[in-house]
Amino acid sequence: HYEFGGMTEMMMETFGKLLLAMVVAVLLVYMIMASQFESLRYPFIVMFSMPLAITGAIFGLLITGNTITMPAMMGFVMLVGMVVNNGIVLVDYATQLMERGMTCYDALTTAGPRRLRPILMTTLTTILGMVPMAVATSEGSEMMRALSIGVIFGLTLSTVVTLVFIPVLYMWMNDRRRKANAKRTAKSIAKNAKEHAE
């Protein structure tokens, strides 16, 4: 038989630990958002941008000729915490507008333009902060280049997702909730009418 040892064994062990850290990070982010939104449904809308952010990071590494190294995996863990910020800003404001009496469509069309500037500001500051690390040519900089490139591409794609797909998903989930409530109300009315008739 044969087995990998030395540096390969250490790298596989480190990758496993980083993967575990990513799973724990996702669970913690979900729990925090669930407590903030006081809902189990809205955090899923925000977390929809996570897989696409990781996909964007992998795509960025691919087109720039970098590989998924340990620093790149650390960038993925960082992305888990960073990409939800924009979604929280948008979804929270849309929910507040709906609580004030707006329809779902009106709340989203109002929240989008009003929250566009904060979303772009938070994204651009992080991306521009990572650019010097991504283009650095000094000795040893190639180790952290994968981290910065992954974060830059992941944040860019997640911002597009936040502005386009999350509002669509938010409206779809609210429509489902409204239909479920209407069906429940209709059943309740029918049951009460039947009891009165008897």
VEXSELO-231518 format. One line per field, with one value per residue: residue number from 1; z, x, y of N, C-alpha, C in turn. Coordinates in Angstrom, 2 decimals. Atoms other than C-alpha are relative to their C-alpha. Layout:
! residues N
i: [NUM:...]
n_Z: [Z:...]
n_X: [X:...]
n_Y: [Y:...]
ca_Z: [Z:...]
ca_X: [X:...]
ca_Y: [Y:...]
c_Z: [Z:...]
c_X: [X:...]
c_Y: [Y:...]
! end
This chain:
! residues 198
i: [1:2:3:4:5:6:7:8:9:10:11:12:13:14:15:16:17:18:19:20:21:22:23:24:25:26:27:28:29:30:31:32:33:34:35:36:37:38:39:40:41:42:43:44:45:46:47:48:49:50:51:52:53:54:55:56:57:58:59:60:61:62:63:64:65:66:67:68:69:70:71:72:73:74:75:76:77:78:79:80:81:82:83:84:85:86:87:88:89:90:91:92:93:94:95:96:97:98:99:100:101:102:103:104:105:106:107:108:109:110:111:112:113:114:115:116:117:118:119:120:121:122:123:124:125:126:127:128:129:130:131:132:133:134:135:136:137:138:139:140:141:142:143:144:145:146:147:148:149:150:151:152:153:154:155:156:157:158:159:160:161:162:163:164:165:166:167:168:169:170:171:172:173:174:175:176:177:178:179:180:181:182:183:184:185:186:187:188:189:190:191:192:193:194:195:196:197:198]
n_Z: [0.00:-0.05:-0.61:0.11:-1.28:0.04:0.27:0.54:-1.14:-0.77:0.78:-0.02:-1.34:-0.11:0.82:-0.75:-1.09:0.57:0.44:-1.23:-0.42:0.89:-0.37:-1.28:0.29:0.63:-1.04:-0.91:0.73:0.08:-1.32:-0.33:0.83:-0.43:-1.22:0.33:0.80:-0.70:1.03:0.53:1.45:0.61:0.13:1.19:1.14:-0.05:0.18:1.39:0.69:-0.43:0.98:1.22:-0.32:0.05:1.43:0.59:-0.46:0.73:1.40:0.03:-0.11:1.24:1.14:-0.27:-0.01:-1.38:-0.49:-1.31:-1.04:-1.36:-0.10:0.76:-0.85:-1.03:0.67:0.09:-1.33:-0.14:0.85:-0.65:-0.87:0.67:1.06:-0.53:-0.43:0.97:-0.03:-1.24:0.17:0.92:-0.49:-1.23:0.34:0.70:-1.04:-0.74:0.85:0.05:-1.30:0.01:0.81:1.44:0.61:0.17:1.19:-0.30:-1.00:0.67:0.94:-0.81:-0.73:0.92:0.25:-1.23:-0.62:1.00:-0.37:-1.08:0.48:0.83:-0.85:-0.79:0.91:0.65:-0.96:-0.21:1.25:0.21:-1.03:0.38:1.28:-0.15:-0.29:1.21:1.06:-0.58:0.65:-0.93:-0.36:-0.93:0.21:0.77:-0.92:-0.36:1.21:0.22:-0.94:0.43:1.26:-0.33:-0.67:0.97:0.94:-0.76:-0.40:1.21:0.44:-1.02:0.07:1.11:-0.50:-0.99:0.64:1.03:-0.32:-1.35:0.05:0.65:-0.96:-1.09:0.48:0.18:-1.31:-0.57:0.72:-0.55:-1.35:0.11:0.48:-1.09:-0.99:0.57:-0.02:-1.39:-0.39:0.68:-0.71:-1.30:0.22:0.38:-1.20:-0.89:0.62:-0.14:-1.40:-0.21:0.71:-0.79]
n_X: [0.84:-0.77:0.73:-0.68:-0.52:-0.74:0.72:1.32:0.84:0.27:0.90:1.34:0.52:0.33:1.20:1.13:0.31:0.57:1.35:0.80:0.16:0.97:1.33:0.35:0.26:1.33:1.00:0.03:0.61:1.44:0.62:0.02:1.02:1.32:0.37:0.19:1.22:1.07:0.63:-0.87:0.09:-0.77:-1.44:-0.28:-0.04:-1.29:-1.07:0.01:-1.16:-1.24:-0.56:-0.40:-1.24:-1.09:-0.16:-0.71:-1.40:-0.67:-0.11:-1.07:-1.28:-0.21:-0.36:-1.28:-1.05:-0.37:0.60:0.65:-0.99:0.51:0.49:1.24:1.06:0.25:0.81:1.36:0.60:0.27:1.15:1.24:0.45:0.09:1.00:1.36:0.25:0.82:1.34:0.66:0.38:1.14:1.15:0.49:0.72:1.24:0.90:0.50:0.98:1.21:0.67:0.65:1.21:-0.27:0.04:-1.33:-0.63:-0.36:-1.08:-1.26:-0.40:-0.46:-1.21:-1.13:-0.72:-0.44:-1.10:-1.04:-1.23:-0.72:-0.50:-1.18:-1.08:-0.61:-0.66:-1.17:-1.09:-0.68:-0.67:-1.16:-0.99:-0.66:-0.72:-1.48:-0.46:0.17:-0.97:-1.35:-1.00:-1.12:-0.29:0.96:1.35:0.81:0.79:1.23:0.68:1.18:1.01:0.56:0.73:1.24:0.90:0.42:0.96:1.17:0.81:0.59:1.14:1.06:0.69:0.97:1.06:0.78:0.81:0.89:0.67:0.59:1.37:0.90:0.24:0.78:1.38:0.55:0.28:1.13:1.20:0.34:0.52:1.33:0.93:0.19:0.85:1.35:0.58:0.28:1.15:1.18:0.36:0.53:1.35:0.85:0.21:0.90:1.32:0.55:0.38:1.20:1.10:0.41]
n_Y: [-1.19:-1.25:-1.12:-1.28:-0.46:-1.25:-1.25:0.31:0.40:-1.21:-0.85:0.60:-0.20:-1.43:-0.22:0.53:-0.93:-1.21:0.34:0.03:-1.40:-0.62:0.51:-0.64:-1.41:-0.08:0.24:-1.14:-1.13:0.26:-0.17:-1.43:-0.65:0.47:-0.73:-1.40:-0.12:0.70:0.84:1.04:-0.03:-1.10:0.28:0.80:-0.92:-0.69:0.98:0.47:-0.57:0.67:0.94:-0.71:-0.73:0.99:0.31:-1.14:0.05:1.09:-0.45:-1.01:0.71:0.75:-0.85:-0.67:1.02:0.38:1.25:-0.10:0.26:-0.25:-1.39:-0.13:0.55:-1.01:-1.01:0.52:-0.15:-1.43:-0.34:0.44:-1.08:-1.30:-0.12:-0.14:-1.37:-0.72:0.57:-0.42:-1.41:-0.08:0.74:-0.64:-1.23:0.39:0.51:-1.17:-0.70:0.81:-0.16:-1.32:0.07:0.10:1.33:0.59:-0.58:-1.39:0.00:0.37:-1.05:-1.14:0.39:0.17:-1.26:-0.67:0.75:0.26:-0.69:0.71:1.30:-0.24:-0.53:1.07:0.94:-0.62:-0.22:1.29:0.39:-0.88:0.35:1.25:-0.14:0.01:1.36:0.82:-0.38:-0.09:0.87:0.19:1.39:0.58:-0.53:0.95:0.83:-0.68:-0.47:0.83:-0.46:-1.29:0.18:0.68:-0.94:-1.03:0.57:0.46:-1.16:-0.60:0.81:-0.01:-1.30:0.12:0.90:-0.75:-1.03:0.56:1.26:0.01:-0.56:0.96:1.09:-0.60:-0.13:1.35:0.59:-0.74:0.44:1.32:-0.20:-0.62:1.02:0.96:-0.66:-0.11:1.36:0.31:-0.81:0.55:1.23:-0.37:-0.56:1.12:0.81:-0.75:-0.01:1.35:0.15:-0.82:0.64:1.16]
ca_Z: [0.00:-0.23:1.56:1.29:4.06:4.93:3.51:1.63:4.83:6.68:3.85:3.76:7.53:7.32:4.49:6.62:9.55:7.32:5.84:9.36:10.22:7.17:8.18:11.75:10.36:8.19:11.17:13.43:10.78:10.31:14.06:14.48:11.55:12.75:16.14:14.54:11.99:14.48:11.60:10.29:6.71:6.02:6.86:4.03:1.60:2.72:2.77:-0.85:-1.86:-0.02:-2.53:-5.45:-3.66:-3.20:-6.88:-7.86:-5.75:-7.39:-10.85:-10.04:-8.98:-12.15:-14.62:-12.86:-12.88:-9.10:-7.19:-4.10:-1.41:2.37:2.21:-0.48:1.85:4.57:2.06:1.58:5.35:5.34:2.49:4.53:7.01:4.52:1.79:4.11:5.08:1.87:1.98:5.60:4.73:1.86:3.43:6.80:5.22:2.92:5.96:7.86:4.91:4.72:8.45:7.76:5.35:1.96:-0.42:-1.04:-4.53:-3.37:-0.39:-2.65:-5.30:-2.52:-0.56:-3.63:-4.66:-1.06:0.03:-3.19:-1.94:1.42:-0.34:-2.94:-0.28:1.93:-1.05:-2.75:0.44:0.99:-2.68:-2.97:0.31:-1.20:-4.54:-3.28:-1.92:-5.22:-7.40:-5.03:-6.54:-3.45:-2.11:-0.36:-1.65:-3.90:-0.81:0.06:-3.54:-3.76:-0.64:-1.99:-5.49:-4.05:-1.81:-4.65:-7.14:-4.48:-3.19:-6.71:-7.68:-4.33:-4.75:-8.12:-6.49:-3.64:-5.99:-8.48:-7.17:-3.47:-4.17:-6.53:-3.91:-1.21:-3.30:-4.15:-0.49:0.56:-2.15:-0.87:2.68:1.63:-0.27:2.67:5.06:2.70:2.44:6.21:6.69:4.14:5.94:9.27:7.90:6.32:9.59:11.62:9.12:9.32:13.14:13.12:10.61:12.88]
ca_X: [0.00:1.03:0.05:0.84:3.01:5.08:3.89:0.97:-0.38:-0.05:-1.80:-4.72:-5.08:-5.05:-7.62:-9.87:-9.61:-10.31:-13.33:-14.62:-14.01:-16.05:-18.98:-18.89:-18.73:-21.82:-23.75:-22.76:-23.70:-27.08:-27.78:-26.85:-29.05:-31.94:-31.83:-31.56:-34.35:-36.41:-37.14:-35.74:-36.64:-34.98:-31.43:-31.70:-32.39:-29.24:-27.12:-28.09:-25.13:-22.58:-22.25:-22.09:-19.41:-17.29:-17.92:-16.78:-13.63:-12.79:-13.47:-11.20:-8.39:-8.89:-8.71:-5.70:-3.80:-3.75:-4.55:-6.67:-4.01:-4.35:-4.47:-7.17:-9.20:-8.76:-10.18:-13.21:-13.80:-13.52:-16.03:-18.62:-18.72:-18.32:-20.82:-23.84:-23.40:-24.87:-27.80:-28.55:-28.59:-31.07:-33.34:-33.57:-34.60:-37.14:-38.63:-38.89:-40.71:-43.16:-43.87:-44.76:-47.47:-45.73:-46.29:-43.38:-42.72:-42.80:-40.56:-37.95:-38.02:-37.57:-34.93:-32.78:-31.96:-31.74:-29.34:-27.28:-24.77:-24.02:-23.69:-21.26:-19.30:-18.75:-17.88:-15.51:-13.60:-12.88:-12.03:-9.74:-8.06:-7.24:-5.91:-2.36:-2.04:-3.31:-0.80:2.19:5.37:7.61:9.17:6.60:3.62:2.51:1.29:-1.32:-2.19:-4.62:-6.44:-6.86:-7.90:-10.47:-11.94:-12.04:-13.83:-16.10:-17.24:-17.80:-20.05:-21.89:-22.67:-24.31:-26.24:-27.33:-28.65:-30.36:-31.15:-31.80:-34.75:-36.23:-35.82:-37.24:-40.36:-40.82:-40.61:-43.03:-45.50:-45.33:-45.87:-48.84:-50.45:-49.90:-51.48:-54.43:-54.97:-54.76:-57.26:-59.66:-59.53:-60.15:-63.17:-64.57:-64.13:-65.85:-68.72:-69.18:-69.23:-71.85:-73.98:-74.00]
ca_Y: [0.00:3.64:6.83:10.52:11.93:14.95:18.27:16.67:15.12:18.43:20.30:17.85:18.13:21.94:21.93:19.74:22.15:25.15:23.39:22.73:26.40:27.42:25.19:26.56:30.12:29.50:28.09:31.00:33.57:31.88:31.81:35.47:36.52:34.35:36.09:39.54:39.03:36.98:34.62:31.36:32.21:35.59:34.40:31.86:34.72:36.54:33.36:32.64:34.86:32.65:29.77:32.21:34.24:31.11:30.27:33.78:33.37:30.03:31.49:34.46:32.12:30.09:32.99:34.55:31.26:30.75:27.59:26.96:27.23:27.55:31.38:31.07:28.85:31.48:33.97:31.72:31.71:35.51:35.70:33.78:36.65:39.50:38.67:38.62:42.28:43.66:41.26:42.17:45.89:45.32:42.71:44.47:47.77:46.08:44.29:47.59:49.19:46.27:46.62:50.27:49.13:48.93:46.05:43.69:45.09:48.72:47.92:46.28:49.02:51.59:49.67:48.93:52.53:53.77:51.04:50.99:53.56:51.85:48.49:49.87:51.76:48.71:46.50:48.95:49.76:46.05:45.40:48.45:47.46:44.06:45.39:46.22:42.67:41.22:43.13:43.00:41.56:41.56:38.38:36.16:38.15:35.28:33.40:36.02:36.88:33.95:35.21:38.74:37.64:35.24:37.94:40.52:38.25:36.72:40.12:41.43:38.52:38.55:42.27:41.58:38.71:40.98:43.66:41.32:37.83:38.48:40.88:38.27:35.52:37.83:38.53:34.84:33.78:36.54:35.48:31.90:33.09:35.25:32.37:30.00:32.53:33.05:29.29:28.94:31.77:30.26:26.90:28.58:30.51:27.33:25.43:28.19:28.36:24.59:24.72:27.51:25.60:22.55]
c_Z: [0.00:0.64:-0.14:1.39:-0.15:-0.21:-0.51:1.11:0.84:-0.72:0.03:1.37:0.21:-0.80:0.73:1.13:-0.51:-0.50:1.19:0.51:-0.86:0.35:1.30:-0.22:-0.62:1.04:0.95:-0.65:-0.10:1.33:0.39:-0.80:0.40:1.26:-0.31:-0.77:0.73:-0.96:-0.43:-1.51:-0.63:-0.05:-1.22:-1.24:-0.08:-0.32:-1.41:-0.76:0.35:-1.05:-1.26:0.24:-0.05:-1.45:-0.70:0.39:-0.75:-1.46:-0.13:0.09:-1.30:-1.13:0.23:0.12:1.38:0.39:1.36:1.06:1.37:0.19:-0.77:0.79:1.15:-0.57:-0.13:1.34:0.26:-0.80:0.65:0.90:-0.71:-0.95:0.53:0.37:-0.93:-0.02:1.23:-0.14:-0.85:0.58:1.25:-0.31:-0.71:1.01:0.82:-0.80:-0.09:1.32:0.11:-0.91:-1.49:-0.49:-0.19:-1.18:0.25:0.98:-0.66:-0.96:0.73:0.69:-0.91:-0.26:1.27:0.67:-0.99:0.41:1.17:-0.43:-0.83:0.82:0.77:-0.89:-0.58:0.98:0.25:-1.24:-0.22:1.04:-0.34:-1.27:0.18:0.28:-1.25:-1.06:0.51:-0.67:0.92:0.38:1.07:-0.21:-0.74:0.91:0.30:-1.21:-0.25:0.93:-0.51:-1.29:0.25:0.64:-1.00:-0.93:0.72:0.41:-1.19:-0.44:1.03:0.02:-1.10:0.43:0.96:-0.68:-0.97:0.51:1.38:0.02:-0.64:0.95:1.16:-0.39:-0.15:1.34:0.68:-0.68:0.52:1.39:-0.04:-0.45:1.09:1.07:-0.49:0.03:1.42:0.50:-0.60:0.69:1.34:-0.11:-0.33:1.21:0.96:-0.55:0.16:1.45:0.33:-0.64:0.79:1.29]
c_X: [0.88:-0.88:0.84:0.44:0.68:-0.89:-1.41:-0.97:-0.39:-1.00:-1.42:-0.65:-0.44:-1.24:-1.24:-0.43:-0.63:-1.42:-0.95:-0.26:-1.04:-1.43:-0.47:-0.34:-1.39:-1.10:-0.12:-0.65:-1.51:-0.69:-0.10:-1.08:-1.41:-0.45:-0.26:-1.31:-1.23:-0.81:1.02:0.08:0.90:1.51:0.36:0.09:1.37:1.14:0.04:1.23:1.30:0.57:0.49:1.26:1.20:0.28:0.77:1.47:0.77:0.21:1.12:1.38:0.33:0.49:1.30:1.15:0.48:-0.71:-0.64:1.01:-0.64:-0.42:-1.30:-1.18:-0.33:-0.84:-1.45:-0.72:-0.33:-1.23:-1.33:-0.54:-0.25:-1.18:-1.42:-0.33:-0.93:-1.44:-0.78:-0.50:-1.26:-1.26:-0.59:-0.80:-1.32:-1.03:-0.59:-1.06:-1.31:-0.77:-0.71:-1.22:0.22:-0.20:1.44:0.73:0.44:1.15:1.34:0.46:0.43:1.33:1.22:0.76:0.54:1.18:1.13:1.33:0.72:0.58:1.26:1.17:0.70:0.76:1.29:1.14:0.76:0.79:1.25:1.08:0.78:0.84:1.51:0.56:-0.07:1.05:1.43:0.94:1.20:0.15:-0.98:-1.42:-0.91:-0.85:-1.35:-0.78:-1.28:-1.14:-0.68:-0.80:-1.33:-1.02:-0.54:-1.08:-1.26:-0.91:-0.68:-1.24:-1.13:-0.75:-1.04:-1.18:-0.91:-0.97:-1.03:-0.80:-0.67:-1.37:-1.01:-0.36:-0.87:-1.48:-0.66:-0.38:-1.17:-1.31:-0.44:-0.60:-1.41:-1.04:-0.30:-0.92:-1.45:-0.71:-0.39:-1.25:-1.29:-0.46:-0.63:-1.42:-0.98:-0.33:-0.99:-1.44:-0.69:-0.47:-1.27:-1.23:-0.51:-0.69]
c_Y: [1.24:1.07:1.27:0.44:1.35:1.21:-0.25:-0.36:1.22:0.91:-0.54:0.19:1.45:0.33:-0.50:0.93:1.29:-0.23:-0.06:1.42:0.71:-0.44:0.65:1.46:0.18:-0.17:1.18:1.21:-0.19:0.24:1.47:0.71:-0.42:0.74:1.47:0.23:-0.55:-0.86:-1.05:0.03:1.07:-0.25:-0.83:0.88:0.66:-0.98:-0.59:0.51:-0.73:-0.97:0.69:0.82:-0.93:-0.39:1.11:0.01:-1.08:0.38:1.04:-0.63:-0.73:0.89:0.77:-0.99:-0.38:-1.29:0.24:-0.44:0.24:1.45:0.23:-0.54:0.95:1.13:-0.44:0.15:1.47:0.41:-0.37:1.10:1.31:0.12:0.20:1.44:0.76:-0.51:0.41:1.44:0.11:-0.65:0.65:1.26:-0.31:-0.52:1.14:0.74:-0.78:0.10:1.35:0.04:-0.09:-1.43:-0.49:0.64:1.43:0.10:-0.31:1.09:1.27:-0.32:-0.11:1.29:0.66:-0.70:-0.31:0.64:-0.67:-1.34:0.17:0.51:-1.11:-0.99:0.59:0.24:-1.30:-0.40:0.85:-0.24:-1.26:0.13:0.05:-1.39:-0.87:0.29:0.08:-0.99:-0.24:-1.47:-0.49:0.46:-0.98:-0.90:0.62:0.50:-0.79:0.43:1.27:-0.13:-0.69:0.93:1.03:-0.55:-0.48:1.14:0.65:-0.77:0.04:1.32:-0.01:-0.87:0.74:0.96:-0.56:-1.19:0.01:0.68:-0.95:-1.13:0.48:0.09:-1.38:-0.61:0.71:-0.38:-1.38:0.11:0.57:-1.02:-1.03:0.58:0.10:-1.35:-0.40:0.75:-0.54:-1.28:0.30:0.54:-1.12:-0.87:0.69:0.01:-1.35:-0.22:0.78:-0.65:-1.21:0.45]
! end
